[in-house]
Amino acid sequence: MGESRDSHDHRDGRRWDAWAVTPRTERVIFIAHGVIMLAAAIVLVVFPAAIPATVGIALARSEYLLPYVLAAPELGIGLLSLGAARLRDPDAIRLIALSFAAFHGATAVLEVIPLAAIGVSGVLIANIVVRMLVSGLFVLIARRRR
């Protein structure tokens, strides 16, 4: 009674949670996240107008400061994510995962605001959905580390 439909017993009596993230999967998530964040940082520096252009925002050269400033946290988060893949300290991994969840969750919420200004954008909506999913994934990682 009161059992989650997502948890089951293994043959050896251990509990299995369908929402659990294994250590190997956790490392893969941190590495993939790190690579994606580093790629975003590089694009923001090398092609500063490219990412804003995907949602219809045209930047003049005089406005490139904003993508450059955004590239810095993308770089830092990417490197931290790659480093987190090697960590074994549960408290450190939990803090990093919660920080990433907060970053992506807050970004998703804040990206809703421009929808009113620029109208419905499929790219922006997709980015909001992806960020919410990524935020949830990092919450699951943090939850595993309780």
Backbone bond lengths (Angstrom), bond angles and torsions (degrees), N, CA, C in turn:
res aa  C-N    CA-C-N  psi(-1)  N-CA   C-N-CA  omega(-1)  CA-C   N-CA-C  phi
1 M - - - 1.441 - - 1.523 109.97 -
2 G 1.284 118.61 153.90 1.455 122.18 175.53 1.523 113.81 64.77
3 E 1.318 118.10 9.00 1.456 121.27 -178.22 1.519 109.86 -84.94
4 S 1.289 115.04 147.13 1.459 120.35 177.04 1.521 108.72 -72.10
5 R 1.311 115.55 142.88 1.466 118.64 175.72 1.518 110.41 -70.06
6 D 1.339 116.91 -12.74 1.449 120.60 -177.93 1.525 113.04 -93.51
7 S 1.321 118.78 -1.57 1.458 119.80 179.22 1.526 109.34 -118.80
8 H 1.294 114.90 141.87 1.453 121.78 -175.55 1.517 108.70 -141.70
9 D 1.334 116.11 164.40 1.453 120.77 176.44 1.526 109.73 -92.95
10 H 1.351 115.07 136.22 1.460 119.80 170.47 1.524 107.38 -75.32
11 R 1.300 116.83 166.95 1.467 120.58 177.92 1.520 111.53 -59.37
12 D 1.353 116.29 -31.94 1.461 119.20 -178.18 1.533 112.56 -86.47
13 G 1.338 117.70 8.36 1.456 121.52 175.40 1.520 114.89 92.73
14 R 1.336 118.45 -9.83 1.466 120.17 178.56 1.523 109.57 -71.85
15 R 1.326 116.19 152.51 1.463 121.32 177.35 1.517 109.63 -84.22
16 W 1.304 115.80 143.21 1.463 121.83 175.91 1.503 107.80 -124.05
17 D 1.317 116.19 127.34 1.453 121.79 -179.45 1.523 107.87 -110.86
18 A 1.330 116.70 121.79 1.468 121.10 -177.73 1.522 111.89 -62.42
19 W 1.349 117.89 -21.51 1.457 121.38 -178.74 1.531 111.75 -95.95
20 A 1.318 118.65 0.94 1.460 121.72 -179.33 1.522 109.89 -72.51
21 V 1.313 115.06 148.83 1.457 121.83 177.43 1.521 106.81 -110.41
22 T 1.324 117.23 121.08 1.461 120.47 -179.61 1.530 109.56 -72.30
23 P 1.335 117.86 158.96 1.463 119.60 177.89 1.534 112.85 -57.54
24 R 1.310 117.09 -38.64 1.467 119.52 179.68 1.533 110.86 -66.13
25 T 1.325 116.27 -45.69 1.467 120.37 178.08 1.520 110.23 -61.88
26 E 1.317 116.28 -39.37 1.465 121.30 177.81 1.527 110.41 -58.38
27 R 1.317 117.09 -46.19 1.473 120.82 178.88 1.529 111.12 -62.33
28 V 1.324 116.82 -42.71 1.465 120.77 178.69 1.532 110.38 -61.70
29 I 1.320 116.62 -41.76 1.468 120.78 179.13 1.523 110.28 -62.60
30 F 1.331 117.19 -46.99 1.466 120.13 179.40 1.530 111.37 -61.77
31 I 1.325 117.62 -41.40 1.472 120.36 -179.47 1.523 110.59 -67.42
32 A 1.324 117.43 -47.68 1.474 120.36 179.25 1.528 110.33 -60.35
33 H 1.308 116.62 -43.37 1.461 121.64 178.71 1.531 109.84 -61.12
34 G 1.318 116.72 -44.98 1.463 120.47 179.79 1.519 112.51 -61.58
35 V 1.306 116.72 -43.75 1.473 120.94 179.99 1.530 110.34 -64.38
36 I 1.327 116.85 -43.55 1.476 120.51 179.97 1.527 110.49 -64.11
37 M 1.318 117.07 -43.44 1.467 120.43 -179.91 1.530 110.98 -65.17
38 L 1.334 117.34 -41.01 1.472 120.41 177.57 1.529 110.53 -64.77
39 A 1.331 116.92 -39.55 1.467 120.12 177.69 1.525 110.54 -62.56
40 A 1.330 117.01 -41.60 1.462 120.64 177.92 1.524 110.69 -62.35
41 A 1.325 117.03 -40.72 1.472 120.67 178.37 1.521 110.78 -61.59
42 I 1.320 116.20 -43.59 1.473 120.30 -179.30 1.530 110.35 -64.31
43 V 1.332 116.74 -45.03 1.469 120.31 179.29 1.527 110.17 -61.31
44 L 1.326 117.12 -42.77 1.469 120.33 -179.57 1.527 112.23 -62.57
45 V 1.324 117.53 -30.61 1.466 120.58 -179.98 1.528 111.09 -85.34
46 V 1.321 116.99 -45.93 1.466 120.82 -175.06 1.530 112.01 -77.72
47 F 1.321 116.59 -39.35 1.472 121.81 -179.85 1.531 108.89 -127.77
48 P 1.331 118.32 71.56 1.467 120.46 -171.49 1.519 115.37 -59.32
49 A 1.304 118.81 -25.90 1.466 120.48 -178.53 1.533 112.53 -88.15
50 A 1.322 118.09 -10.30 1.468 121.17 -172.18 1.528 113.64 -65.13
51 I 1.310 118.53 -51.39 1.469 120.44 -176.77 1.529 111.26 -66.96
52 P 1.336 119.63 -46.27 1.471 118.31 175.49 1.536 112.80 -59.04
53 A 1.330 117.33 -34.00 1.465 120.85 -179.13 1.527 112.09 -64.04
54 T 1.339 117.83 -25.23 1.465 119.96 -179.52 1.519 112.49 -65.33
55 V 1.336 116.82 -19.29 1.474 120.37 177.40 1.525 110.98 -116.51
56 G 1.326 115.96 20.93 1.456 120.86 173.66 1.519 115.79 82.51
57 I 1.321 117.43 16.67 1.465 120.53 178.57 1.525 108.28 -99.83
58 A 1.341 115.70 117.70 1.468 120.94 178.30 1.520 108.86 -94.30
59 L 1.316 116.14 129.38 1.467 120.99 178.28 1.525 110.03 -111.64
60 A 1.315 114.96 132.67 1.466 120.13 171.71 1.524 107.42 -82.75
61 R 1.328 116.93 160.31 1.467 120.36 179.27 1.524 112.29 -53.85
62 S 1.317 116.41 -34.41 1.465 120.35 -179.60 1.535 112.19 -68.57
63 E 1.340 117.55 -10.92 1.469 122.20 -178.99 1.531 112.71 -106.40
64 Y 1.319 117.44 11.79 1.461 121.16 -177.65 1.528 113.56 -72.25
65 L 1.329 117.60 -11.15 1.459 119.47 -179.59 1.523 111.43 -57.31
66 L 1.329 117.72 -42.44 1.460 120.50 -177.28 1.537 112.48 -59.84
67 P 1.344 120.15 -49.63 1.473 118.57 176.75 1.532 112.12 -61.49
68 Y 1.330 117.64 -35.00 1.469 119.87 178.07 1.522 110.46 -64.59
69 V 1.328 116.45 -42.59 1.467 120.45 179.35 1.533 110.20 -66.42
70 L 1.325 117.75 -37.16 1.467 121.16 177.74 1.530 112.15 -69.52
71 A 1.319 116.69 -28.36 1.469 120.29 179.87 1.530 111.89 -64.21
72 A 1.326 116.62 -32.59 1.469 120.00 -177.18 1.536 112.55 -61.98
73 P 1.336 119.64 -51.63 1.475 117.40 177.45 1.528 112.61 -66.63
74 E 1.324 117.79 -32.57 1.471 119.75 176.78 1.525 109.81 -60.41
75 L 1.323 115.98 -42.27 1.473 121.24 178.39 1.523 110.29 -63.93
76 G 1.324 116.49 -49.45 1.465 120.37 -179.20 1.516 112.78 -61.59
77 I 1.320 116.83 -43.52 1.462 121.12 179.98 1.532 110.12 -66.73
78 G 1.335 116.32 -39.14 1.468 119.76 178.07 1.518 112.15 -61.72
79 L 1.319 116.42 -45.61 1.464 119.87 179.30 1.526 111.30 -66.82
80 L 1.325 117.11 -40.25 1.468 120.75 177.70 1.528 110.66 -62.53
81 S 1.314 116.71 -39.67 1.456 120.69 179.45 1.530 110.95 -64.76
82 L 1.325 116.86 -43.56 1.466 119.60 177.09 1.523 110.87 -62.26
83 G 1.320 116.49 -40.39 1.463 120.26 177.49 1.515 112.30 -66.75
84 A 1.325 117.38 -36.69 1.466 121.54 -179.66 1.524 111.36 -62.82
85 A 1.318 116.48 -28.38 1.469 120.16 179.73 1.526 111.52 -63.19
86 R 1.319 117.23 -21.46 1.468 121.29 -178.65 1.524 112.97 -98.84
87 L 1.322 117.35 -10.40 1.462 120.64 -177.07 1.525 111.53 -74.79
88 R 1.319 115.36 152.86 1.463 121.31 175.47 1.532 111.36 -124.33
89 D 1.322 117.41 -7.08 1.459 121.77 -179.31 1.529 109.24 -74.82
90 P 1.336 118.36 114.01 1.467 121.14 -176.19 1.530 113.51 -59.20
91 D 1.334 116.94 -38.61 1.467 119.47 -179.57 1.524 111.37 -65.95
92 A 1.332 116.64 -41.30 1.467 120.82 179.27 1.529 110.54 -65.37
93 I 1.315 116.37 -45.26 1.467 120.39 -179.45 1.528 110.18 -64.19
94 R 1.317 116.81 -40.59 1.467 120.65 179.11 1.530 110.66 -62.43
95 L 1.327 116.94 -45.16 1.461 120.55 179.92 1.528 111.32 -63.06
96 I 1.329 116.17 -43.75 1.466 120.25 179.18 1.526 110.38 -63.91
97 A 1.327 117.05 -45.58 1.472 120.80 -179.73 1.530 111.12 -62.21
98 L 1.327 117.15 -42.31 1.468 119.82 178.39 1.528 111.31 -65.89
99 S 1.325 116.65 -37.13 1.469 120.57 177.70 1.522 110.79 -64.28
100 F 1.335 116.50 -43.59 1.466 120.03 177.69 1.527 110.58 -65.16
101 A 1.329 117.31 -39.33 1.466 120.67 178.10 1.527 109.92 -61.84
102 A 1.322 116.48 -42.83 1.464 120.56 179.34 1.530 110.71 -65.82
103 F 1.326 117.22 -42.96 1.465 121.29 179.84 1.529 111.20 -59.36
104 H 1.330 115.68 -52.32 1.468 119.32 -177.03 1.530 111.67 -71.28
105 G 1.325 117.55 -36.97 1.458 120.38 177.95 1.527 111.78 -65.13
106 A 1.335 116.20 -45.41 1.468 119.92 178.71 1.524 111.10 -64.54
107 T 1.322 116.55 -40.01 1.465 119.70 178.51 1.522 110.12 -61.94
108 A 1.321 117.18 -42.81 1.469 120.85 179.51 1.528 110.76 -61.40
109 V 1.314 116.58 -45.41 1.468 120.26 179.98 1.530 110.33 -63.51
110 L 1.318 116.59 -43.50 1.466 119.83 -179.04 1.524 112.71 -69.92
111 E 1.338 117.43 -25.15 1.463 120.21 177.96 1.524 111.90 -73.29
112 V 1.315 117.65 -14.59 1.467 120.93 177.00 1.537 109.27 -68.90
113 I 1.313 117.34 -33.95 1.471 121.60 -177.66 1.528 112.28 -56.92
114 P 1.348 119.88 -47.67 1.469 118.73 179.83 1.523 114.75 -65.21
115 L 1.330 117.61 -18.42 1.472 118.74 178.38 1.526 110.74 -57.07
116 A 1.328 116.94 -35.49 1.467 120.62 178.70 1.529 110.95 -69.47
117 A 1.336 116.02 -33.26 1.464 120.00 -176.61 1.523 112.60 -82.02
118 I 1.349 116.70 -43.19 1.469 118.91 -175.19 1.520 112.88 -101.17
119 G 1.315 116.45 -5.60 1.456 119.90 -177.32 1.518 110.69 86.07
120 V 1.295 115.16 178.91 1.456 120.27 -177.75 1.521 109.51 -68.58
121 S 1.307 114.61 126.55 1.457 121.78 178.04 1.518 107.97 -125.78
122 G 1.324 116.30 120.67 1.460 120.55 178.88 1.511 112.37 -57.67
123 V 1.333 116.46 -38.95 1.462 121.01 -179.88 1.524 109.96 -65.50
124 L 1.315 116.93 -44.52 1.465 120.46 -179.14 1.532 110.81 -66.77
125 I 1.310 116.87 -41.82 1.468 119.88 177.71 1.526 110.23 -63.05
126 A 1.321 117.45 -42.78 1.471 120.64 177.44 1.519 110.49 -60.66
127 N 1.322 116.75 -41.94 1.462 120.06 -179.99 1.530 111.20 -64.98
128 I 1.326 116.83 -38.99 1.467 120.80 177.57 1.530 110.06 -62.54
129 V 1.326 116.42 -45.29 1.467 120.75 -179.98 1.524 110.59 -63.05
130 V 1.330 117.04 -45.98 1.472 120.57 -179.94 1.518 110.29 -61.36
131 R 1.322 117.06 -44.59 1.471 119.79 -179.55 1.529 111.78 -63.04
132 M 1.328 117.49 -37.80 1.462 119.81 177.62 1.533 110.95 -66.46
133 L 1.324 116.18 -40.22 1.466 119.96 176.87 1.522 111.45 -64.00
134 V 1.325 116.09 -43.81 1.473 120.47 178.77 1.530 109.80 -63.81
135 S 1.324 116.73 -42.00 1.460 120.52 177.31 1.530 110.26 -58.62
136 G 1.317 116.69 -46.24 1.465 120.97 178.13 1.515 112.64 -61.84
137 L 1.316 116.72 -39.01 1.460 121.02 178.07 1.520 111.24 -61.66
138 F 1.334 116.76 -42.46 1.461 119.69 178.65 1.526 111.45 -70.40
139 V 1.325 117.86 -29.80 1.472 119.62 173.27 1.522 109.47 -63.78
140 L 1.336 117.37 -41.92 1.466 120.52 177.48 1.526 110.89 -61.01
141 I 1.313 117.76 -41.37 1.468 121.08 178.01 1.526 109.71 -62.41
142 A 1.318 116.40 -45.47 1.473 119.84 179.94 1.519 110.65 -63.48
143 R 1.314 116.42 -39.02 1.461 121.48 179.97 1.527 111.52 -63.08
144 R 1.311 115.58 -37.08 1.456 121.75 178.29 1.523 110.94 -63.57
145 R 1.312 116.05 -28.85 1.467 121.58 -175.54 1.516 113.50 -91.84
146 R 1.346 119.16 11.64 1.467 121.46 178.50 1.488 111.02 -65.93
